[in-house]
Amino acid sequence: MLELGPHAAIGHFHWISGYPEGKGPHFATEGNRKSEVIQEEQAAIASRHLIDGSERIRIGAFSVRAGVRSQIVTHQFDRFSPEDLAAVDLAMFTVFPEGVSKKRASHSG
């Protein structure tokens, strides 16, 4: 699910995806998983970013994902725990410039 707050903006050429919630071969042990990307009021994503919403991603109000070709990734491969998954929460009033990647259980703010 993609949810946009008032006056939130998404630029062009993004790859926004997420593994569907519910029963399936992946993330089966993650019972409360929410496959969603939430952009709060006046948050913006510039251009050409890779966003994996297999778990919840929240981009705080008045925050900007600037630049091009950055990543927000909610899962990683681990040969001992292939379903390693965590939400990403980006703080309010924050600018994330090009070249900064937020992966897994990252928290800013």
Steps between C-alpha positions, in 0.01 A plus 500: 500500500620850421356778716564867429432773756380849406727663239743205500687459170666216312732579209548278198670170406485328843488129564261461795415141589411274789423135556123464560369444852339171592587139448784422265843338485687817603483672839258234627629540857434875500141498628450876547682611186354800316602542136457876472673825416364803685597854406377750754401863442718681242758219491671456164698239309708655220590271208617148408501336844462132588248452783420155637185511711489131599476639854368843603689810385400837644641823359432769758322828438699766314784253425667468160672201342725707272739415217471195277551121518492450878341203677262439787504124563301319771654156473830324444614154414665304776574135435407415860182708507380571145197692627691780672259793479448831684309827458673827405393825666643826359465797734306823446675807355790297357679514165659175385745590221624288213729215597337434839329162532261400777492123539306271731445608859645845444349779702569866458374754750 
